[in-house]
Amino acid sequence: MIVRHVRPWGGAPTDIAVEGDRIVAITPSAAKGPSLLALPGLVEGHCHLDKTFWGRLWWRNEVGPRREDRIANDRVARRSLDPRREGRALAEEHLRNGTTRLRSHVDIDDDSRLRHVEALLLLREEMQGRMEIQLVAFPQAAILRTRGCEEWMDEALRMGCDAVGGLDPSLIDRDPVGHLDAVFRLAERHGKPVDIHLHEPGELGAFALELVAERTRALSMKGRVTVSHAFALGEVAPERAAALYALLAETGVSLCTSAPAYRATPSVRRAREAGVVLFAGNDNIRDGWNPANAPDMRERAEAVALKNDFRRDDEVEWALETVSTLGAQGCGFADYGLTPGARADIVLLEADTPAEAVVSRDRPVRVISHGRDIPLARS
């Protein structure tokens, strides 16, 4: 395959030669006339394939105001779901929109136990060669306070989950040291990276970030630990936040944001200045937690840009990097990019610049994943 007369990241027109699933050469184009913008396959850095109602009739949500209410509501909502079926519908729509690599958290609790893990492992196998999926073993209802949870997570990692999850060590488990000890114990035992949901506010969240950084340093896990959400970085005083960004950079802890409208979030600018990898994901998409969001990472990049008050083209391109190059780096997806030797994941768009691609609602003209064209029409 030769992808002719396209502009990688809005640069000069080139031809991209593909053999098998690899880019083997990129050469100047001799053709004249209009050319399409080429981006590498986009990266969904944080979603929940096992919770979504995507493709189903509308589900009426009457949840209470507390996080505990939402956890209980989610248990009820997901009982009508087949995670493999609805998760597949969401993954396929992501793929049609140019997402070729995806990280999903998968619930493990006393209700689902390993049922969701089994379903998404099958889905991952079914999508192999078209979409690369990472699965994070996620203790939705706590590790320490849910009898058997650590053992189920241990088994999920043996079964093939790619990373160890955690959740609000103080507010959910009421034992931040014990919770993080369990998370990192599992990570060390299985040689897996870590991705922790941290919604805890202000100084409580800052304390959790320090504990995560301490363990990352002690276990030499630089570049293998992510904190998702990390709202506290947008809530503490600027001087406190600066010290935390410096600590995260020094220990190699990355951040993942969903750029929600309802909370302060980590700053893309401050993370870049400090040398912290900050990438983005949707979090919940059309499920019992959130009726909104869409499997479209350019739309998520636009949300990141708006949340960070980005107006210049170069700043909007920073937002695009959170769902592409930085997403691949933060999740550890290998062989990424529009360079010889990288996997041939290419998205072609009618846009002049990457910034226009972020705000344009036009669908991709062509999506190539693993060196293969993806049908863009829904079956």
Contacts in CASP RR format, 6 or more apart in sequence:
PFRMAT RR
TARGET T0000
AUTHOR 0000-0000-0000
METHOD contacts of the structure
MODEL  1
MIVRHVRPWGGAPTDIAVEGDRIVAITPSAAKGPSLLALPGLVEGHCHLD
KTFWGRLWWRNEVGPRREDRIANDRVARRSLDPRREGRALAEEHLRNGTT
RLRSHVDIDDDSRLRHVEALLLLREEMQGRMEIQLVAFPQAAILRTRGCE
EWMDEALRMGCDAVGGLDPSLIDRDPVGHLDAVFRLAERHGKPVDIHLHE
PGELGAFALELVAERTRALSMKGRVTVSHAFALGEVAPERAAALYALLAE
TGVSLCTSAPAYRATPSVRRAREAGVVLFAGNDNIRDGWNPANAPDMRER
AEAVALKNDFRRDDEVEWALETVSTLGAQGCGFADYGLTPGARADIVLLE
ADTPAEAVVSRDRPVRVISHGRDIPLARS
1 17 0 8 1.000
1 18 0 8 1.000
1 19 0 8 1.000
1 344 0 8 1.000
1 368 0 8 1.000
1 371 0 8 1.000
2 15 0 8 1.000
2 16 0 8 1.000
2 17 0 8 1.000
2 18 0 8 1.000
3 15 0 8 1.000
3 16 0 8 1.000
3 18 0 8 1.000
3 38 0 8 1.000
3 346 0 8 1.000
3 348 0 8 1.000
3 368 0 8 1.000
4 15 0 8 1.000
4 29 0 8 1.000
4 31 0 8 1.000
5 13 0 8 1.000
5 14 0 8 1.000
5 15 0 8 1.000
5 29 0 8 1.000
5 31 0 8 1.000
5 33 0 8 1.000
5 35 0 8 1.000
5 36 0 8 1.000
6 13 0 8 1.000
6 14 0 8 1.000
6 15 0 8 1.000
6 16 0 8 1.000
6 29 0 8 1.000
6 35 0 8 1.000
6 36 0 8 1.000
6 37 0 8 1.000
6 38 0 8 1.000
6 346 0 8 1.000
6 348 0 8 1.000
7 13 0 8 1.000
7 14 0 8 1.000
7 35 0 8 1.000
7 36 0 8 1.000
7 37 0 8 1.000
7 38 0 8 1.000
8 14 0 8 1.000
8 16 0 8 1.000
8 26 0 8 1.000
8 38 0 8 1.000
8 39 0 8 1.000
8 338 0 8 1.000
9 37 0 8 1.000
9 38 0 8 1.000
9 39 0 8 1.000
9 338 0 8 1.000
9 354 0 8 1.000
10 37 0 8 1.000
10 38 0 8 1.000
10 352 0 8 1.000
10 353 0 8 1.000
10 354 0 8 1.000
12 28 0 8 1.000
12 29 0 8 1.000
13 28 0 8 1.000
13 29 0 8 1.000
13 31 0 8 1.000
13 35 0 8 1.000
14 26 0 8 1.000
14 27 0 8 1.000
14 28 0 8 1.000
14 29 0 8 1.000
15 26 0 8 1.000
15 27 0 8 1.000
15 28 0 8 1.000
15 29 0 8 1.000
16 23 0 8 1.000
16 25 0 8 1.000
16 26 0 8 1.000
16 38 0 8 1.000
16 338 0 8 1.000
16 344 0 8 1.000
16 346 0 8 1.000
17 23 0 8 1.000
17 24 0 8 1.000
17 25 0 8 1.000
17 26 0 8 1.000
17 27 0 8 1.000
18 24 0 8 1.000
18 344 0 8 1.000
18 368 0 8 1.000
18 371 0 8 1.000
20 344 0 8 1.000
20 371 0 8 1.000
21 129 0 8 1.000
21 343 0 8 1.000
21 344 0 8 1.000
21 370 0 8 1.000
21 371 0 8 1.000
21 372 0 8 1.000
22 335 0 8 1.000
22 341 0 8 1.000
22 342 0 8 1.000
22 343 0 8 1.000
22 344 0 8 1.000
22 371 0 8 1.000
23 337 0 8 1.000
23 338 0 8 1.000
23 339 0 8 1.000
23 340 0 8 1.000
23 341 0 8 1.000
23 342 0 8 1.000
23 343 0 8 1.000
23 344 0 8 1.000
24 340 0 8 1.000
24 341 0 8 1.000
25 340 0 8 1.000
26 338 0 8 1.000
26 339 0 8 1.000
26 340 0 8 1.000
29 35 0 8 1.000
36 348 0 8 1.000
36 349 0 8 1.000
36 350 0 8 1.000
36 365 0 8 1.000
36 366 0 8 1.000
37 348 0 8 1.000
37 349 0 8 1.000
37 350 0 8 1.000
37 351 0 8 1.000
37 352 0 8 1.000
37 353 0 8 1.000
37 354 0 8 1.000
37 356 0 8 1.000
37 357 0 8 1.000
38 338 0 8 1.000
38 346 0 8 1.000
38 347 0 8 1.000
38 348 0 8 1.000
38 349 0 8 1.000
39 320 0 8 1.000
39 324 0 8 1.000
39 338 0 8 1.000
39 346 0 8 1.000
39 347 0 8 1.000
39 349 0 8 1.000
39 354 0 8 1.000
39 357 0 8 1.000
40 324 0 8 1.000
40 325 0 8 1.000
40 328 0 8 1.000
40 336 0 8 1.000
40 337 0 8 1.000
40 338 0 8 1.000
40 342 0 8 1.000
40 345 0 8 1.000
40 346 0 8 1.000
40 347 0 8 1.000
41 98 0 8 1.000
41 99 0 8 1.000
41 100 0 8 1.000
41 101 0 8 1.000
41 324 0 8 1.000
41 337 0 8 1.000
41 345 0 8 1.000
41 346 0 8 1.000
41 347 0 8 1.000
41 367 0 8 1.000
41 369 0 8 1.000
42 97 0 8 1.000
42 98 0 8 1.000
42 99 0 8 1.000
42 100 0 8 1.000
42 101 0 8 1.000
42 297 0 8 1.000
42 298 0 8 1.000
42 323 0 8 1.000
42 324 0 8 1.000
42 347 0 8 1.000
43 99 0 8 1.000
43 100 0 8 1.000
43 101 0 8 1.000
43 102 0 8 1.000
43 103 0 8 1.000
43 279 0 8 1.000
43 297 0 8 1.000
43 323 0 8 1.000
43 324 0 8 1.000
43 327 0 8 1.000
43 328 0 8 1.000
43 331 0 8 1.000
43 333 0 8 1.000
43 336 0 8 1.000
44 94 0 8 1.000
44 99 0 8 1.000
44 101 0 8 1.000
44 102 0 8 1.000
44 103 0 8 1.000
44 281 0 8 1.000
44 282 0 8 1.000
44 295 0 8 1.000
44 297 0 8 1.000
44 300 0 8 1.000
44 323 0 8 1.000
45 102 0 8 1.000
45 103 0 8 1.000
45 256 0 8 1.000
45 279 0 8 1.000
45 280 0 8 1.000
45 281 0 8 1.000
45 323 0 8 1.000
45 327 0 8 1.000
45 331 0 8 1.000
46 103 0 8 1.000
46 105 0 8 1.000
46 195 0 8 1.000
46 228 0 8 1.000
46 256 0 8 1.000
46 258 0 8 1.000
46 280 0 8 1.000
46 281 0 8 1.000
46 282 0 8 1.000
46 283 0 8 1.000
47 90 0 8 1.000
47 102 0 8 1.000
47 103 0 8 1.000
47 104 0 8 1.000
47 105 0 8 1.000
47 281 0 8 1.000
47 282 0 8 1.000
47 283 0 8 1.000
47 284 0 8 1.000
47 285 0 8 1.000
47 295 0 8 1.000
48 104 0 8 1.000
48 105 0 8 1.000
48 106 0 8 1.000
48 107 0 8 1.000
48 283 0 8 1.000
48 284 0 8 1.000
48 285 0 8 1.000
48 287 0 8 1.000
48 289 0 8 1.000
49 83 0 8 1.000
49 86 0 8 1.000
49 87 0 8 1.000
49 90 0 8 1.000
49 91 0 8 1.000
49 102 0 8 1.000
49 104 0 8 1.000
49 106 0 8 1.000
49 120 0 8 1.000
49 123 0 8 1.000
49 133 0 8 1.000
50 78 0 8 1.000
50 81 0 8 1.000
50 83 0 8 1.000
50 87 0 8 1.000
50 104 0 8 1.000
50 106 0 8 1.000
50 107 0 8 1.000
50 116 0 8 1.000
50 119 0 8 1.000
50 120 0 8 1.000
51 74 0 8 1.000
51 77 0 8 1.000
51 78 0 8 1.000
51 81 0 8 1.000
51 83 0 8 1.000
51 107 0 8 1.000
51 284 0 8 1.000
51 287 0 8 1.000
51 288 0 8 1.000
51 289 0 8 1.000
52 81 0 8 1.000
52 86 0 8 1.000
52 87 0 8 1.000
52 89 0 8 1.000
52 90 0 8 1.000
52 284 0 8 1.000
52 285 0 8 1.000
52 286 0 8 1.000
52 287 0 8 1.000
53 59 0 8 1.000
53 77 0 8 1.000
53 81 0 8 1.000
53 86 0 8 1.000
53 286 0 8 1.000
53 287 0 8 1.000
53 288 0 8 1.000
54 86 0 8 1.000
54 87 0 8 1.000
54 89 0 8 1.000
54 90 0 8 1.000
54 93 0 8 1.000
54 285 0 8 1.000
54 286 0 8 1.000
54 295 0 8 1.000
55 86 0 8 1.000
55 89 0 8 1.000
56 81 0 8 1.000
56 86 0 8 1.000
59 77 0 8 1.000
59 288 0 8 1.000
61 73 0 8 1.000
61 77 0 8 1.000
61 288 0 8 1.000
61 291 0 8 1.000
62 73 0 8 1.000
63 69 0 8 1.000
63 70 0 8 1.000
63 73 0 8 1.000
63 288 0 8 1.000
64 70 0 8 1.000
64 73 0 8 1.000
67 168 0 8 1.000
67 171 0 8 1.000
67 172 0 8 1.000
67 199 0 8 1.000
70 288 0 8 1.000
70 289 0 8 1.000
71 140 0 8 1.000
71 141 0 8 1.000
73 288 0 8 1.000
74 140 0 8 1.000
74 287 0 8 1.000
74 288 0 8 1.000
74 289 0 8 1.000
75 109 0 8 1.000
75 111 0 8 1.000
77 287 0 8 1.000
77 288 0 8 1.000
78 107 0 8 1.000
78 112 0 8 1.000
78 287 0 8 1.000
78 288 0 8 1.000
82 119 0 8 1.000
83 106 0 8 1.000
83 115 0 8 1.000
83 116 0 8 1.000
83 119 0 8 1.000
83 120 0 8 1.000
83 123 0 8 1.000
84 119 0 8 1.000
84 120 0 8 1.000
84 122 0 8 1.000
84 123 0 8 1.000
87 120 0 8 1.000
87 123 0 8 1.000
88 123 0 8 1.000
88 126 0 8 1.000
88 127 0 8 1.000
90 285 0 8 1.000
90 286 0 8 1.000
90 295 0 8 1.000
91 102 0 8 1.000
91 123 0 8 1.000
91 127 0 8 1.000
91 131 0 8 1.000
91 133 0 8 1.000
91 295 0 8 1.000
93 295 0 8 1.000
93 378 0 8 1.000
94 102 0 8 1.000
94 131 0 8 1.000
94 295 0 8 1.000
94 296 0 8 1.000
94 297 0 8 1.000
95 130 0 8 1.000
95 131 0 8 1.000
95 367 0 8 1.000
95 369 0 8 1.000
95 374 0 8 1.000
96 363 0 8 1.000
96 364 0 8 1.000
96 367 0 8 1.000
96 374 0 8 1.000
96 375 0 8 1.000
96 376 0 8 1.000
96 378 0 8 1.000
97 295 0 8 1.000
97 296 0 8 1.000
97 297 0 8 1.000
97 298 0 8 1.000
97 363 0 8 1.000
97 364 0 8 1.000
97 367 0 8 1.000
98 297 0 8 1.000
98 347 0 8 1.000
98 364 0 8 1.000
98 367 0 8 1.000
98 369 0 8 1.000
98 374 0 8 1.000
99 131 0 8 1.000
99 295 0 8 1.000
99 297 0 8 1.000
100 131 0 8 1.000
100 132 0 8 1.000
100 345 0 8 1.000
100 367 0 8 1.000
100 369 0 8 1.000
100 370 0 8 1.000
101 131 0 8 1.000
101 132 0 8 1.000
101 133 0 8 1.000
101 134 0 8 1.000
101 328 0 8 1.000
101 331 0 8 1.000
101 333 0 8 1.000
101 336 0 8 1.000
101 345 0 8 1.000
102 131 0 8 1.000
102 132 0 8 1.000
102 133 0 8 1.000
102 134 0 8 1.000
103 133 0 8 1.000
103 134 0 8 1.000
103 135 0 8 1.000
103 136 0 8 1.000
103 163 0 8 1.000
103 195 0 8 1.000
103 331 0 8 1.000
104 120 0 8 1.000
104 133 0 8 1.000
104 134 0 8 1.000
104 135 0 8 1.000
104 136 0 8 1.000
105 135 0 8 1.000
105 136 0 8 1.000
105 138 0 8 1.000
105 165 0 8 1.000
105 195 0 8 1.000
105 197 0 8 1.000
106 116 0 8 1.000
106 117 0 8 1.000
106 120 0 8 1.000
106 135 0 8 1.000
106 136 0 8 1.000
106 137 0 8 1.000
106 138 0 8 1.000
106 156 0 8 1.000
106 161 0 8 1.000
107 116 0 8 1.000
107 138 0 8 1.000
107 140 0 8 1.000
108 114 0 8 1.000
108 116 0 8 1.000
108 117 0 8 1.000
108 137 0 8 1.000
108 138 0 8 1.000
108 139 0 8 1.000
108 140 0 8 1.000
108 149 0 8 1.000
108 152 0 8 1.000
108 153 0 8 1.000
108 156 0 8 1.000
109 139 0 8 1.000
109 140 0 8 1.000
109 141 0 8 1.000
109 146 0 8 1.000
109 149 0 8 1.000
110 141 0 8 1.000
110 146 0 8 1.000
110 147 0 8 1.000
110 148 0 8 1.000
110 149 0 8 1.000
111 141 0 8 1.000
113 152 0 8 1.000
114 152 0 8 1.000
114 155 0 8 1.000
114 156 0 8 1.000
114 159 0 8 1.000
117 135 0 8 1.000
117 137 0 8 1.000
117 156 0 8 1.000
117 159 0 8 1.000
117 161 0 8 1.000
118 159 0 8 1.000
120 133 0 8 1.000
120 135 0 8 1.000
121 135 0 8 1.000
121 159 0 8 1.000
121 160 0 8 1.000
121 161 0 8 1.000
123 133 0 8 1.000
124 133 0 8 1.000
124 135 0 8 1.000
127 133 0 8 1.000
129 369 0 8 1.000
129 370 0 8 1.000
129 372 0 8 1.000
130 369 0 8 1.000
130 370 0 8 1.000
130 372 0 8 1.000
130 374 0 8 1.000
131 369 0 8 1.000
132 333 0 8 1.000
134 162 0 8 1.000
134 163 0 8 1.000
134 331 0 8 1.000
134 333 0 8 1.000
135 160 0 8 1.000
135 161 0 8 1.000
135 162 0 8 1.000
135 163 0 8 1.000
136 161 0 8 1.000
136 162 0 8 1.000
136 163 0 8 1.000
136 164 0 8 1.000
136 165 0 8 1.000
136 195 0 8 1.000
137 153 0 8 1.000
137 156 0 8 1.000
137 157 0 8 1.000
137 161 0 8 1.000
137 163 0 8 1.000
137 164 0 8 1.000
137 165 0 8 1.000
137 186 0 8 1.000
138 165 0 8 1.000
138 166 0 8 1.000
138 167 0 8 1.000
138 197 0 8 1.000
139 146 0 8 1.000
139 149 0 8 1.000
139 153 0 8 1.000
139 165 0 8 1.000
139 166 0 8 1.000
139 167 0 8 1.000
140 167 0 8 1.000
141 149 0 8 1.000
141 172 0 8 1.000
142 149 0 8 1.000
142 167 0 8 1.000
142 172 0 8 1.000
142 173 0 8 1.000
142 179 0 8 1.000
143 149 0 8 1.000
143 150 0 8 1.000
143 153 0 8 1.000
143 166 0 8 1.000
143 173 0 8 1.000
143 179 0 8 1.000
143 182 0 8 1.000
143 183 0 8 1.000
144 150 0 8 1.000
144 173 0 8 1.000
144 175 0 8 1.000
144 178 0 8 1.000
144 179 0 8 1.000
144 182 0 8 1.000
145 172 0 8 1.000
145 173 0 8 1.000
145 174 0 8 1.000
150 182 0 8 1.000
150 186 0 8 1.000
153 164 0 8 1.000
153 165 0 8 1.000
153 186 0 8 1.000
154 186 0 8 1.000
154 189 0 8 1.000
154 190 0 8 1.000
157 164 0 8 1.000
157 186 0 8 1.000
157 189 0 8 1.000
157 190 0 8 1.000
157 192 0 8 1.000
158 190 0 8 1.000
161 192 0 8 1.000
162 192 0 8 1.000
162 193 0 8 1.000
163 192 0 8 1.000
163 193 0 8 1.000
163 194 0 8 1.000
163 195 0 8 1.000
164 183 0 8 1.000
164 184 0 8 1.000
164 186 0 8 1.000
164 187 0 8 1.000
164 190 0 8 1.000
164 192 0 8 1.000
164 193 0 8 1.000
164 194 0 8 1.000
164 195 0 8 1.000
165 183 0 8 1.000
165 194 0 8 1.000
165 195 0 8 1.000
165 196 0 8 1.000
165 197 0 8 1.000
166 179 0 8 1.000
166 183 0 8 1.000
166 194 0 8 1.000
166 195 0 8 1.000
166 196 0 8 1.000
166 197 0 8 1.000
167 173 0 8 1.000
167 196 0 8 1.000
167 197 0 8 1.000
168 197 0 8 1.000
168 198 0 8 1.000
168 199 0 8 1.000
168 200 0 8 1.000
168 208 0 8 1.000
169 175 0 8 1.000
169 176 0 8 1.000
169 177 0 8 1.000
169 178 0 8 1.000
169 179 0 8 1.000
169 180 0 8 1.000
169 196 0 8 1.000
169 200 0 8 1.000
169 208 0 8 1.000
169 211 0 8 1.000
170 176 0 8 1.000
170 200 0 8 1.000
170 204 0 8 1.000
170 205 0 8 1.000
170 207 0 8 1.000
170 208 0 8 1.000
171 199 0 8 1.000
171 200 0 8 1.000
171 204 0 8 1.000
172 179 0 8 1.000
173 179 0 8 1.000
176 207 0 8 1.000
176 208 0 8 1.000
176 211 0 8 1.000
177 211 0 8 1.000
180 196 0 8 1.000
180 208 0 8 1.000
180 211 0 8 1.000
180 212 0 8 1.000
180 215 0 8 1.000
183 194 0 8 1.000
183 196 0 8 1.000
184 194 0 8 1.000
184 215 0 8 1.000
184 219 0 8 1.000
184 221 0 8 1.000
186 192 0 8 1.000
187 193 0 8 1.000
187 194 0 8 1.000
187 219 0 8 1.000
187 221 0 8 1.000
187 224 0 8 1.000
188 219 0 8 1.000
193 221 0 8 1.000
193 223 0 8 1.000
193 224 0 8 1.000
193 225 0 8 1.000
193 226 0 8 1.000
193 332 0 8 1.000
194 212 0 8 1.000
194 216 0 8 1.000
194 221 0 8 1.000
194 224 0 8 1.000
194 225 0 8 1.000
194 226 0 8 1.000
195 225 0 8 1.000
195 226 0 8 1.000
195 227 0 8 1.000
195 228 0 8 1.000
195 256 0 8 1.000
196 212 0 8 1.000
196 225 0 8 1.000
196 226 0 8 1.000
196 227 0 8 1.000
196 228 0 8 1.000
197 228 0 8 1.000
197 229 0 8 1.000
198 205 0 8 1.000
198 208 0 8 1.000
198 209 0 8 1.000
198 212 0 8 1.000
198 227 0 8 1.000
198 228 0 8 1.000
198 229 0 8 1.000
198 230 0 8 1.000
198 231 0 8 1.000
198 232 0 8 1.000
199 229 0 8 1.000
199 231 0 8 1.000
200 208 0 8 1.000
200 231 0 8 1.000
200 232 0 8 1.000
201 231 0 8 1.000
201 232 0 8 1.000
201 235 0 8 1.000
202 231 0 8 1.000
202 232 0 8 1.000
202 235 0 8 1.000
202 236 0 8 1.000
203 232 0 8 1.000
203 236 0 8 1.000
203 240 0 8 1.000
204 232 0 8 1.000
205 230 0 8 1.000
205 231 0 8 1.000
205 232 0 8 1.000
206 232 0 8 1.000
206 233 0 8 1.000
206 236 0 8 1.000
206 240 0 8 1.000
206 244 0 8 1.000
208 232 0 8 1.000
209 227 0 8 1.000
209 230 0 8 1.000
209 232 0 8 1.000
209 233 0 8 1.000
209 244 0 8 1.000
209 247 0 8 1.000
209 248 0 8 1.000
209 253 0 8 1.000
210 244 0 8 1.000
210 247 0 8 1.000
212 225 0 8 1.000
212 227 0 8 1.000
212 253 0 8 1.000
213 247 0 8 1.000
213 248 0 8 1.000
213 250 0 8 1.000
213 251 0 8 1.000
213 253 0 8 1.000
215 221 0 8 1.000
215 225 0 8 1.000
216 222 0 8 1.000
216 224 0 8 1.000
216 225 0 8 1.000
216 251 0 8 1.000
216 252 0 8 1.000
216 253 0 8 1.000
217 250 0 8 1.000
217 251 0 8 1.000
222 251 0 8 1.000
222 252 0 8 1.000
223 252 0 8 1.000
223 253 0 8 1.000
223 254 0 8 1.000
223 277 0 8 1.000
223 330 0 8 1.000
225 251 0 8 1.000
225 252 0 8 1.000
225 253 0 8 1.000
225 254 0 8 1.000
226 253 0 8 1.000
226 254 0 8 1.000
226 255 0 8 1.000
226 256 0 8 1.000
226 330 0 8 1.000
226 331 0 8 1.000
227 248 0 8 1.000
227 253 0 8 1.000
227 254 0 8 1.000
227 255 0 8 1.000
227 256 0 8 1.000
228 255 0 8 1.000
228 256 0 8 1.000
228 257 0 8 1.000
228 258 0 8 1.000
228 283 0 8 1.000
229 256 0 8 1.000
229 257 0 8 1.000
229 258 0 8 1.000
229 263 0 8 1.000
229 265 0 8 1.000
229 283 0 8 1.000
230 255 0 8 1.000
230 257 0 8 1.000
230 265 0 8 1.000
230 266 0 8 1.000
231 263 0 8 1.000
231 264 0 8 1.000
231 265 0 8 1.000
232 244 0 8 1.000
233 241 0 8 1.000
233 244 0 8 1.000
233 245 0 8 1.000
233 255 0 8 1.000
233 265 0 8 1.000
233 266 0 8 1.000
233 267 0 8 1.000
234 241 0 8 1.000
234 264 0 8 1.000
234 265 0 8 1.000
234 266 0 8 1.000
234 267 0 8 1.000
235 264 0 8 1.000
236 244 0 8 1.000
241 267 0 8 1.000
241 270 0 8 1.000
242 270 0 8 1.000
242 274 0 8 1.000
245 270 0 8 1.000
245 271 0 8 1.000
245 273 0 8 1.000
245 274 0 8 1.000
245 275 0 8 1.000
245 276 0 8 1.000
246 274 0 8 1.000
248 254 0 8 1.000
248 255 0 8 1.000
248 274 0 8 1.000
248 276 0 8 1.000
249 274 0 8 1.000
249 275 0 8 1.000
249 276 0 8 1.000
252 276 0 8 1.000
252 277 0 8 1.000
253 276 0 8 1.000
254 276 0 8 1.000
254 277 0 8 1.000
254 278 0 8 1.000
254 279 0 8 1.000
254 329 0 8 1.000
254 330 0 8 1.000
255 266 0 8 1.000
255 271 0 8 1.000
255 276 0 8 1.000
255 277 0 8 1.000
255 278 0 8 1.000
255 279 0 8 1.000
256 278 0 8 1.000
256 279 0 8 1.000
256 280 0 8 1.000
256 281 0 8 1.000
256 330 0 8 1.000
257 265 0 8 1.000
257 266 0 8 1.000
257 268 0 8 1.000
257 278 0 8 1.000
257 279 0 8 1.000
257 280 0 8 1.000
257 281 0 8 1.000
257 304 0 8 1.000
257 307 0 8 1.000
257 322 0 8 1.000
258 280 0 8 1.000
258 281 0 8 1.000
258 282 0 8 1.000
258 283 0 8 1.000
258 300 0 8 1.000
258 303 0 8 1.000
259 265 0 8 1.000
259 280 0 8 1.000
259 300 0 8 1.000
259 303 0 8 1.000
259 304 0 8 1.000
259 306 0 8 1.000
259 307 0 8 1.000
259 308 0 8 1.000
260 283 0 8 1.000
260 307 0 8 1.000
261 307 0 8 1.000
265 307 0 8 1.000
266 278 0 8 1.000
267 308 0 8 1.000
268 278 0 8 1.000
268 304 0 8 1.000
268 308 0 8 1.000
268 310 0 8 1.000
268 318 0 8 1.000
268 319 0 8 1.000
268 322 0 8 1.000
269 308 0 8 1.000
269 315 0 8 1.000
269 318 0 8 1.000
271 277 0 8 1.000
271 278 0 8 1.000
272 278 0 8 1.000
272 318 0 8 1.000
277 326 0 8 1.000
277 327 0 8 1.000
277 329 0 8 1.000
277 330 0 8 1.000
278 322 0 8 1.000
278 326 0 8 1.000
279 322 0 8 1.000
279 323 0 8 1.000
279 326 0 8 1.000
279 327 0 8 1.000
279 329 0 8 1.000
279 330 0 8 1.000
279 331 0 8 1.000
280 297 0 8 1.000
280 300 0 8 1.000
280 301 0 8 1.000
280 304 0 8 1.000
280 319 0 8 1.000
280 322 0 8 1.000
280 323 0 8 1.000
280 327 0 8 1.000
281 297 0 8 1.000
281 300 0 8 1.000
281 323 0 8 1.000
282 293 0 8 1.000
282 294 0 8 1.000
282 295 0 8 1.000
282 297 0 8 1.000
282 300 0 8 1.000
283 289 0 8 1.000
283 290 0 8 1.000
283 293 0 8 1.000
284 290 0 8 1.000
284 293 0 8 1.000
285 293 0 8 1.000
285 294 0 8 1.000
285 295 0 8 1.000
286 292 0 8 1.000
286 293 0 8 1.000
286 294 0 8 1.000
293 300 0 8 1.000
297 323 0 8 1.000
297 324 0 8 1.000
298 320 0 8 1.000
298 323 0 8 1.000
298 357 0 8 1.000
298 358 0 8 1.000
298 360 0 8 1.000
299 361 0 8 1.000
300 323 0 8 1.000
301 316 0 8 1.000
301 319 0 8 1.000
301 320 0 8 1.000
301 322 0 8 1.000
301 323 0 8 1.000
301 358 0 8 1.000
302 319 0 8 1.000
302 358 0 8 1.000
302 359 0 8 1.000
304 310 0 8 1.000
304 319 0 8 1.000
304 322 0 8 1.000
304 323 0 8 1.000
305 315 0 8 1.000
305 316 0 8 1.000
305 318 0 8 1.000
305 319 0 8 1.000
305 358 0 8 1.000
308 315 0 8 1.000
308 319 0 8 1.000
310 316 0 8 1.000
310 318 0 8 1.000
310 319 0 8 1.000
313 353 0 8 1.000
313 354 0 8 1.000
313 355 0 8 1.000
314 355 0 8 1.000
316 354 0 8 1.000
316 355 0 8 1.000
316 358 0 8 1.000
316 359 0 8 1.000
317 353 0 8 1.000
317 354 0 8 1.000
317 355 0 8 1.000
317 358 0 8 1.000
319 358 0 8 1.000
320 354 0 8 1.000
320 355 0 8 1.000
320 357 0 8 1.000
320 358 0 8 1.000
325 336 0 8 1.000
325 337 0 8 1.000
327 333 0 8 1.000
328 336 0 8 1.000
328 337 0 8 1.000
329 336 0 8 1.000
335 341 0 8 1.000
335 342 0 8 1.000
335 343 0 8 1.000
336 342 0 8 1.000
336 343 0 8 1.000
336 345 0 8 1.000
337 343 0 8 1.000
337 345 0 8 1.000
338 346 0 8 1.000
343 370 0 8 1.000
343 371 0 8 1.000
344 368 0 8 1.000
344 369 0 8 1.000
344 370 0 8 1.000
344 371 0 8 1.000
345 368 0 8 1.000
345 369 0 8 1.000
345 370 0 8 1.000
345 371 0 8 1.000
346 366 0 8 1.000
346 367 0 8 1.000
346 368 0 8 1.000
347 364 0 8 1.000
347 366 0 8 1.000
347 367 0 8 1.000
347 368 0 8 1.000
348 364 0 8 1.000
348 365 0 8 1.000
348 366 0 8 1.000
348 367 0 8 1.000
348 368 0 8 1.000
349 357 0 8 1.000
349 360 0 8 1.000
349 362 0 8 1.000
349 364 0 8 1.000
349 365 0 8 1.000
350 360 0 8 1.000
350 362 0 8 1.000
350 365 0 8 1.000
351 357 0 8 1.000
351 360 0 8 1.000
351 362 0 8 1.000
363 376 0 8 1.000
364 376 0 8 1.000
366 373 0 8 1.000
366 376 0 8 1.000
367 373 0 8 1.000
367 374 0 8 1.000
367 376 0 8 1.000
368 374 0 8 1.000
END
